[in-house]
């Protein structure tokens, strides 16, 4: 014969509420980021070498633009800054800016500049 206390405690336990399951659209990314596997050392070293080669190429083009004209140099510096990689070339950009500043007053191509080039010089 069950005791009245145990029968009473079973009757008072609340039944769990069933919550509705949301029906979200599937993600366009699927599980691409959940199954990330890091690259191996060889692939990473190859990419770092490519980055270093590209940095050298940009430095070379920066020096070539400096030899051409101040307008081309300013356009190139503007493009590098807009790409967001100017922090790699701070020293070269500083040197080029000093060169442009020192030759600003005696530049022969100043009379042919358009408003964009003038704004870049400003």
Residue pairs with C-beta under 8 A, 6 or more apart in sequence:
39 47
55 88
55 89
58 80
58 85
58 88
58 89
59 89
59 92
61 76
62 73
62 76
62 77
62 80
62 89
62 92
62 93
62 96
63 92
65 72
65 73
65 75
65 76
66 73
66 96
66 99
69 109
70 100
70 103
70 104
70 107
70 109
70 121
71 109
71 113
71 117
71 120
73 96
73 100
74 100
74 117
74 120
74 121
75 117
75 120
77 86
77 93
77 96
77 97
78 120
80 86
80 89
80 93
81 93
86 93
100 121
104 110
104 121
113 121
